[in-house]
Amino acid sequence: MSDSSILLTIADGCYRLVRNRPERLNAFTSAMHREVAEVVGQVENDPRARVLVISGAGRAFCAGQDLGERDVTAHSLDLG
């Protein structure tokens, strides 16, 4: 996955997914959500897959959603 915010390696049935945004404490972006879903689908459909290890580059596993990219209007509630 070039130009990706995740790194993926596969060896002997072991998938390793690394969130690769250490400067943002690996906070999720919309692109990361799609990429992780693709990898999970790939693992589910690979009969040789034995394990999926998810980690984060740098000092944090994941700080949560990157709020700098979040569109809050798309998720607003109608409390009327």
Backbone as CSV, one residue per row, in Angstrom:
resi,resn,N_x,N_y,N_z,CA_x,CA_y,CA_z,C_x,C_y,C_z
1,MET,0.843,-1.180,0.000,0.000,0.000,0.000,0.885,1.240,0.000
2,SER,1.198,1.678,-1.202,2.040,2.861,-1.301,1.235,4.112,-0.961
3,ASP,1.918,5.145,-0.518,1.265,6.390,-0.095,0.182,6.122,0.937
4,SER,0.458,5.211,1.817,-0.520,4.771,2.797,-0.103,5.192,4.192
5,SER,-1.081,5.332,5.055,-0.790,5.641,6.455,-0.728,4.371,7.288
6,ILE,-0.752,3.227,6.606,-0.491,1.968,7.288,0.581,1.204,6.527
7,LEU,1.293,0.369,7.254,2.284,-0.519,6.660,1.801,-1.941,6.880
8,LEU,1.933,-2.794,5.880,1.472,-4.166,5.993,2.570,-5.112,5.565
9,THR,2.855,-6.094,6.422,3.776,-7.166,6.064,3.058,-8.493,6.301
10,ILE,3.426,-9.481,5.496,2.821,-10.807,5.601,3.944,-11.820,5.538
11,ALA,4.005,-12.713,6.523,5.014,-13.768,6.535,4.479,-14.966,7.313
12,ASP,4.517,-16.116,6.701,4.126,-17.371,7.351,2.758,-17.297,8.011
13,GLY,1.787,-16.740,7.323,0.430,-16.652,7.856,0.221,-15.567,8.889
14,CYS,1.253,-14.768,9.140,1.170,-13.682,10.124,1.108,-12.348,9.392
15,TYR,-0.014,-11.668,9.537,-0.178,-10.330,8.985,0.188,-9.343,10.079
16,ARG,0.967,-8.341,9.715,1.311,-7.284,10.679,0.947,-5.942,10.067
17,LEU,0.003,-5.256,10.700,-0.452,-3.949,10.261,0.079,-2.915,11.248
18,VAL,0.795,-1.929,10.747,1.349,-0.875,11.595,0.719,0.453,11.179
19,ARG,0.051,1.100,12.119,-0.437,2.461,11.855,0.793,3.346,11.784
20,ASN,0.931,4.097,10.690,2.183,4.810,10.449,1.972,6.322,10.354
21,ARG,1.483,6.897,11.441,1.367,8.359,11.559,1.913,8.760,12.936
22,PRO,3.167,8.454,13.205,3.690,8.710,14.550,3.658,10.183,14.943
23,GLU,3.744,11.091,13.953,3.710,12.520,14.258,2.338,12.957,14.766
24,ARG,1.295,12.166,14.510,-0.072,12.447,14.970,-0.542,11.374,15.949
25,LEU,0.417,10.675,16.561,0.134,9.596,17.510,-0.791,8.542,16.907
26,ASN,-0.635,8.316,15.596,-1.373,7.303,14.845,-2.882,7.490,14.888
27,ALA,-3.317,8.742,15.003,-4.751,9.045,15.001,-5.358,8.609,13.675
28,PHE,-6.551,8.039,13.744,-7.250,7.530,12.570,-7.721,8.645,11.654
29,THR,-7.582,8.412,10.365,-8.171,9.263,9.336,-9.191,8.423,8.574
30,SER,-9.973,9.051,7.740,-10.933,8.312,6.917,-10.221,7.302,6.028
31,ALA,-9.089,7.705,5.481,-8.316,6.794,4.631,-7.838,5.587,5.420
32,MET,-7.385,5.816,6.659,-6.936,4.696,7.489,-8.081,3.729,7.773
33,HIS,-9.269,4.244,8.038,-10.426,3.376,8.274,-10.641,2.459,7.071
34,ARG,-10.598,3.022,5.872,-10.789,2.219,4.655,-9.671,1.193,4.493
35,GLU,-8.424,1.618,4.720,-7.281,0.722,4.544,-7.319,-0.432,5.532
36,VAL,-7.648,-0.147,6.776,-7.724,-1.207,7.791,-8.846,-2.179,7.424
37,ALA,-9.985,-1.675,6.974,-11.090,-2.548,6.566,-10.669,-3.452,5.410
38,GLU,-9.903,-2.910,4.464,-9.404,-3.719,3.351,-8.494,-4.841,3.840
39,VAL,-7.607,-4.520,4.770,-6.692,-5.532,5.300,-7.466,-6.607,6.060
40,VAL,-8.425,-6.201,6.869,-9.221,-7.184,7.614,-9.941,-8.113,6.633
41,GLY,-10.494,-7.559,5.571,-11.132,-8.384,4.551,-10.156,-9.336,3.896
42,GLN,-8.953,-8.860,3.631,-7.911,-9.699,3.037,-7.565,-10.856,3.968
43,VAL,-7.415,-10.576,5.253,-7.084,-11.612,6.227,-8.219,-12.628,6.329
44,GLU,-9.452,-12.147,6.384,-10.607,-13.045,6.487,-10.701,-13.999,5.300
45,ASN,-10.266,-13.540,4.122,-10.371,-14.353,2.918,-9.116,-15.147,2.585
46,ASP,-8.111,-15.077,3.429,-6.861,-15.804,3.203,-6.846,-17.054,4.073
47,PRO,-7.004,-18.239,3.489,-7.028,-19.462,4.296,-5.700,-19.754,4.996
48,ARG,-4.633,-19.121,4.550,-3.317,-19.319,5.199,-3.101,-18.393,6.384
49,ALA,-3.970,-17.388,6.532,-3.806,-16.406,7.617,-4.041,-17.073,8.963
50,ARG,-3.137,-16.809,9.893,-3.268,-17.351,11.245,-3.495,-16.260,12.279
51,VAL,-2.947,-15.070,12.017,-3.037,-13.996,13.007,-2.891,-12.639,12.310
52,LEU,-3.547,-11.641,12.893,-3.375,-10.251,12.468,-2.920,-9.470,13.693
53,VAL,-1.715,-8.918,13.619,-1.155,-8.117,14.704,-1.260,-6.659,14.280
54,ILE,-1.875,-5.831,15.131,-2.019,-4.405,14.834,-1.216,-3.619,15.853
55,SER,-0.355,-2.726,15.367,0.450,-1.899,16.260,0.532,-0.486,15.692
56,GLY,1.210,0.377,16.429,1.381,1.751,15.998,2.849,2.120,15.965
57,ALA,3.249,2.901,14.978,4.626,3.377,14.886,4.855,4.455,15.943
58,GLY,6.056,4.511,16.460,6.392,5.549,17.433,5.915,5.219,18.830
59,ARG,5.558,6.254,19.569,5.279,6.077,21.003,3.823,5.814,21.349
60,ALA,2.936,5.788,20.362,1.515,5.596,20.672,0.898,4.541,19.765
61,PHE,-0.008,3.755,20.333,-0.757,2.791,19.534,-1.742,3.534,18.636
62,CYS,-2.604,4.353,19.248,-3.572,5.144,18.486,-4.209,6.169,19.412
63,ALA,-4.210,7.412,18.997,-4.800,8.482,19.805,-6.294,8.629,19.565
64,GLY,-6.876,7.789,18.700,-8.294,7.884,18.378,-8.493,8.513,17.014
65,GLN,-9.649,9.101,16.801,-9.960,9.746,15.525,-9.202,11.064,15.400
66,ASP,-8.668,11.347,14.221,-8.025,12.632,13.959,-9.125,13.674,13.807
67,LEU,-9.351,14.448,14.835,-10.447,15.410,14.841,-10.214,16.571,13.891
68,GLY,-8.984,16.757,13.448,-8.686,17.804,12.486,-9.292,17.540,11.123
69,GLU,-9.630,16.305,10.824,-10.210,15.977,9.527,-11.690,15.623,9.633
70,ARG,-12.203,15.544,10.798,-13.582,15.105,11.016,-14.589,16.157,10.567
71,ASP,-15.611,15.719,9.846,-16.694,16.597,9.416,-17.842,16.418,10.409
72,VAL,-17.920,17.289,11.371,-18.921,17.134,12.432,-20.339,17.351,11.935
73,THR,-20.527,18.065,10.852,-21.888,18.287,10.344,-22.507,17.008,9.810
74,ALA,-21.700,16.119,9.302,-22.212,14.861,8.743,-22.724,13.941,9.839
75,HIS,-22.312,14.156,11.075,-22.688,13.270,12.169,-23.536,13.969,13.218
76,SER,-24.057,15.132,12.900,-24.827,15.866,13.895,-26.187,15.209,14.132
77,LEU,-26.685,15.363,15.329,-27.974,14.798,15.706,-29.059,15.844,15.592
78,ASP,-30.229,15.431,15.154,-31.391,16.311,15.129,-32.112,16.147,16.455
79,LEU,-31.932,17.094,17.326,-32.539,17.006,18.657,-33.860,17.753,18.732
80,GLY,-34.365,18.246,17.574,-35.575,19.036,17.500,-36.777,18.291,17.870
